[in-house]
């Protein structure tokens, strides 16, 4: 039964998201919610100026609606979920939604001011840490411990330090996922692979609810990619990318495998590291660069790779990282 529900959750989310695009994209055109392309970006991206943004609303609604529907079916048919499991699911979805709202305000302010930047970095970080903190507090009150699982080594109790490290990991990963949103279809395809990874981990861990949630997000991203694949008819905006960042963390922490985030999310890590290295090296050498442009997907663009090729190659790398993560979770 859980396997059937996860499949239905994916299909339902894909259909809902795809149908939402049929109505939302014309609406975004009508209200002139178009993307402002940065002058320092690749010159050929300027043709995308005015493409509707904030399309992440499509898969936020599609994934959450499907997840709620099929999670209720799961529990109504005797699905075994502990109180902590239920809190992890509910808190994870609320955390992702909270990050999505931060992205929504960022997008909205940017559109109204006709610039690429909305909220300041400090404002976003404060809000992000508050959301991450609220998520961790909710898990604590539901009975979650401060242990961290390490492959082949077992679990280690970090005490209060766990909350500091966990908050830093969540906020860091959310922003890393945001950096992966820069070309048509990239963030959606990479995150779809990530969802399959954690569905597999949840499956052999007996976490039926997490299976449903991961597949609901997976299906919604397939529905979104119908509209976002190159040439994109809509962008997800920070609304979508920050929501996905929250969901990426919710799946890892919800399955008690946050240690696998860097491996399963290897593309996100590469994206944010490329930015950090580029900026640090630029400042240290007074103008020299490691990459032709960062984040790293733009470097490959500048090397002549087409956007579709980058999506396929990055997704394949994510698939390898995901497969290794599944093996570590299973045998470790």
Legacy VTK file of the C-alpha trace (Angstrom):
# vtk DataFile Version 3.0
C-alpha trace
ASCII
DATASET POLYDATA
POINTS 332 float
0.000 0.000 0.000
2.691 2.612 0.820
4.356 1.980 -2.565
1.077 2.596 -4.390
0.460 5.778 -2.394
3.919 7.136 -3.144
3.397 6.545 -6.861
-0.032 8.177 -6.736
1.409 11.105 -4.763
4.008 11.664 -7.501
1.477 11.458 -10.342
-1.037 13.695 -8.573
1.604 16.312 -7.765
2.851 16.295 -11.365
-0.652 16.772 -12.773
-1.592 19.479 -10.253
1.618 21.419 -10.858
1.371 21.102 -14.618
-2.234 22.315 -14.604
-1.388 25.204 -12.298
1.139 26.387 -14.854
-1.629 26.642 -17.430
-3.284 29.348 -15.311
-0.455 30.861 -13.294
1.913 31.709 -16.159
-0.644 33.886 -18.031
-1.487 35.561 -14.713
2.191 36.349 -14.050
2.421 37.816 -17.544
-0.669 39.913 -16.899
0.646 41.416 -13.664
4.139 41.900 -15.185
5.940 39.662 -12.679
8.919 39.221 -14.978
12.520 38.322 -14.163
15.146 41.073 -14.168
18.350 39.682 -15.657
21.615 40.760 -14.006
23.989 42.766 -16.192
26.983 40.710 -14.995
25.400 37.445 -16.135
26.007 35.726 -19.490
25.041 38.112 -22.304
22.734 35.565 -23.952
20.599 35.458 -20.803
19.305 38.937 -21.610
16.833 37.379 -24.025
15.151 35.911 -20.928
14.378 39.382 -19.582
10.719 39.573 -18.607
10.139 35.802 -18.397
7.625 35.275 -15.564
9.177 34.427 -12.222
7.778 33.208 -8.878
6.684 30.056 -10.695
7.792 28.077 -7.654
4.272 28.698 -6.369
3.209 25.971 -8.802
5.205 23.153 -7.250
4.788 24.463 -3.708
1.022 24.125 -4.016
1.228 20.931 -6.071
3.626 19.116 -3.752
2.035 20.157 -0.463
-1.500 19.415 -1.656
-0.517 15.965 -2.910
1.495 15.217 0.239
-1.373 16.165 2.562
-3.895 14.136 0.553
-1.860 10.941 0.429
-0.439 11.223 3.925
-4.024 11.312 5.186
-4.758 8.194 3.120
-1.668 6.527 4.558
-2.635 7.169 8.154
-6.286 6.410 7.465
-5.276 2.957 6.226
-3.264 2.038 9.275
0.092 3.517 8.357
2.345 3.265 11.359
3.732 6.681 12.259
5.049 7.742 15.632
4.387 11.181 17.064
7.959 12.198 16.234
7.533 11.005 12.644
4.387 13.078 12.272
6.106 16.156 13.671
9.057 15.652 11.323
6.686 15.571 8.369
4.558 18.530 9.448
7.486 20.625 10.664
9.487 19.815 7.532
6.688 20.967 5.241
6.155 24.117 7.320
9.889 24.850 7.310
10.026 24.544 3.523
6.939 26.737 3.232
8.538 29.302 5.544
11.643 29.473 3.376
9.380 29.743 0.345
7.656 32.756 1.897
11.028 34.427 2.458
11.752 33.816 -1.223
8.323 35.175 -2.169
8.978 38.472 -0.387
12.447 38.613 -1.930
11.009 38.101 -5.418
8.129 40.525 -4.861
10.360 43.338 -3.599
12.781 42.771 -6.471
9.979 42.930 -9.032
8.427 46.053 -7.553
11.806 47.806 -7.447
12.706 46.528 -10.946
15.990 45.012 -9.835
17.410 41.522 -9.392
17.826 41.874 -5.616
14.973 42.046 -3.110
15.632 41.520 0.595
19.131 42.304 1.858
21.450 39.416 2.712
21.229 40.242 6.426
17.426 40.275 6.339
17.316 36.912 4.579
19.812 35.319 6.945
17.933 36.489 10.041
14.655 35.101 8.707
16.311 31.858 7.618
17.912 31.233 11.001
14.592 31.945 12.732
12.840 29.379 10.518
15.602 26.793 11.009
15.508 27.407 14.764
11.737 26.975 14.900
12.045 23.668 13.020
14.698 22.319 15.377
12.773 23.444 18.469
9.636 21.671 17.223
11.602 18.445 16.785
13.090 18.822 20.260
9.663 19.183 21.886
8.476 16.128 19.948
11.242 14.064 21.514
14.048 14.208 18.952
17.515 13.735 20.365
20.849 15.325 19.572
22.511 12.234 18.134
24.148 12.203 14.729
24.536 9.000 12.714
27.864 8.396 10.986
28.222 5.580 8.431
29.916 2.468 9.883
30.608 4.293 13.166
27.160 4.480 14.752
25.578 7.453 16.510
27.227 10.193 18.547
25.502 12.598 20.906
26.582 16.181 20.239
24.519 17.748 22.994
23.637 21.427 22.592
26.237 21.808 19.834
23.903 19.758 17.634
21.429 22.652 17.374
24.091 25.162 16.395
25.557 22.857 13.771
22.126 21.817 12.485
20.983 25.434 12.083
24.175 26.285 10.180
23.759 23.227 7.953
20.110 24.037 7.182
20.704 27.696 6.347
23.853 26.866 4.387
22.135 24.161 2.343
19.051 26.290 1.681
21.273 28.975 0.165
23.307 26.365 -1.708
20.114 25.099 -3.365
19.284 28.700 -4.227
22.625 29.051 -6.053
21.713 26.030 -8.195
18.898 28.052 -9.755
20.428 29.941 -12.656
19.617 28.167 -15.910
16.487 26.579 -17.332
15.590 23.278 -15.675
18.716 22.891 -13.542
17.411 23.187 -9.992
14.270 21.229 -10.785
16.074 18.299 -12.391
18.844 18.092 -9.766
16.360 18.254 -6.897
14.128 15.631 -8.524
17.104 13.237 -8.417
17.703 14.180 -4.775
14.068 13.337 -3.923
14.420 9.867 -5.442
17.520 9.331 -3.292
15.722 10.078 -0.056
12.634 8.142 -1.094
14.897 5.086 -1.357
16.491 5.817 2.019
13.081 6.294 3.617
11.801 3.062 2.014
14.277 0.673 3.592
14.101 2.650 6.845
10.353 1.993 6.999
9.486 5.719 6.918
6.333 5.615 4.847
5.428 9.262 5.372
8.808 10.451 4.139
8.404 8.262 1.058
5.123 9.993 0.243
6.549 13.470 0.870
9.669 12.919 -1.228
7.648 11.546 -4.144
5.117 14.382 -3.925
7.969 16.861 -4.323
9.495 14.721 -7.096
6.226 14.649 -9.042
5.663 18.372 -8.622
9.111 19.068 -10.049
8.343 16.946 -13.106
5.191 19.009 -13.596
7.182 22.211 -13.193
9.903 21.099 -15.607
7.222 20.832 -18.299
7.131 24.644 -18.159
10.684 25.349 -16.968
12.716 23.167 -19.353
14.769 25.084 -21.896
13.504 27.407 -23.271
11.751 28.187 -19.988
8.297 29.716 -20.004
8.558 30.468 -16.294
11.247 30.635 -13.602
10.859 29.340 -10.059
12.406 32.445 -8.496
13.626 32.547 -4.912
10.069 31.557 -4.003
10.732 28.123 -5.429
14.449 27.679 -4.832
14.281 28.531 -1.120
11.277 26.234 -0.706
13.258 23.434 -2.347
16.190 24.188 -0.057
13.918 23.763 2.940
12.516 20.529 1.553
15.999 19.181 0.815
16.840 19.667 4.508
13.467 18.356 5.699
14.000 15.045 3.878
17.548 14.613 5.199
16.710 15.467 8.813
13.381 13.663 8.603
15.111 10.404 7.696
17.802 10.982 10.364
20.484 11.170 7.689
21.624 14.825 7.609
25.231 13.596 7.375
24.439 12.522 3.797
23.463 16.035 2.710
26.878 16.913 1.193
26.994 13.695 -0.833
23.359 13.433 -1.933
23.382 17.189 -2.535
26.815 17.245 -4.142
25.663 19.667 -6.852
24.382 22.160 -4.276
27.697 21.956 -2.429
29.654 22.474 -5.664
27.519 25.503 -6.514
28.008 27.321 -3.214
31.683 26.356 -2.921
32.356 27.751 -6.390
30.938 31.091 -5.267
32.927 31.111 -2.023
36.165 30.176 -3.797
35.610 32.682 -6.575
34.921 35.593 -4.235
37.764 34.683 -1.848
40.308 34.242 -4.635
39.143 37.435 -6.360
39.681 39.449 -3.171
42.990 37.779 -2.295
44.494 38.294 -5.759
42.907 41.706 -6.420
40.898 40.690 -9.444
41.934 37.225 -10.592
39.368 34.445 -11.003
39.332 30.661 -10.678
36.209 30.175 -12.788
35.056 32.091 -15.821
31.913 32.852 -13.833
30.274 31.545 -10.677
28.157 29.707 -9.623
29.840 26.871 -11.429
27.001 26.169 -13.887
27.756 29.575 -15.434
31.405 28.558 -15.811
30.344 25.647 -17.995
28.023 27.944 -19.919
30.957 30.247 -20.626
32.900 27.167 -21.793
30.256 26.601 -24.465
27.993 24.022 -22.819
24.296 24.289 -23.659
21.855 24.615 -20.791
20.283 21.226 -21.495
23.715 19.542 -21.411
24.493 21.145 -18.043
21.178 19.897 -16.641
21.840 16.331 -17.795
25.466 16.218 -16.621
24.733 17.832 -13.249
21.759 15.504 -12.716
23.960 12.507 -13.551
26.548 13.660 -10.999
23.723 14.099 -8.486
22.509 10.596 -9.317
25.956 9.147 -8.569
26.083 11.044 -5.278
22.578 9.860 -4.492
23.385 6.225 -5.248
26.432 6.358 -2.975
24.276 7.931 -0.263
21.736 5.124 -0.520
24.511 2.524 -0.256
25.982 4.242 2.801
22.592 4.476 4.464
21.837 0.824 3.749
25.165 -0.775 4.615
26.459 1.819 7.071
LINES 1 333
332 0 1 2 3 4 5 6 7 8 9 10 11 12 13 14 15 16 17 18 19 20 21 22 23 24 25 26 27 28 29 30 31 32 33 34 35 36 37 38 39 40 41 42 43 44 45 46 47 48 49 50 51 52 53 54 55 56 57 58 59 60 61 62 63 64 65 66 67 68 69 70 71 72 73 74 75 76 77 78 79 80 81 82 83 84 85 86 87 88 89 90 91 92 93 94 95 96 97 98 99 100 101 102 103 104 105 106 107 108 109 110 111 112 113 114 115 116 117 118 119 120 121 122 123 124 125 126 127 128 129 130 131 132 133 134 135 136 137 138 139 140 141 142 143 144 145 146 147 148 149 150 151 152 153 154 155 156 157 158 159 160 161 162 163 164 165 166 167 168 169 170 171 172 173 174 175 176 177 178 179 180 181 182 183 184 185 186 187 188 189 190 191 192 193 194 195 196 197 198 199 200 201 202 203 204 205 206 207 208 209 210 211 212 213 214 215 216 217 218 219 220 221 222 223 224 225 226 227 228 229 230 231 232 233 234 235 236 237 238 239 240 241 242 243 244 245 246 247 248 249 250 251 252 253 254 255 256 257 258 259 260 261 262 263 264 265 266 267 268 269 270 271 272 273 274 275 276 277 278 279 280 281 282 283 284 285 286 287 288 289 290 291 292 293 294 295 296 297 298 299 300 301 302 303 304 305 306 307 308 309 310 311 312 313 314 315 316 317 318 319 320 321 322 323 324 325 326 327 328 329 330 331
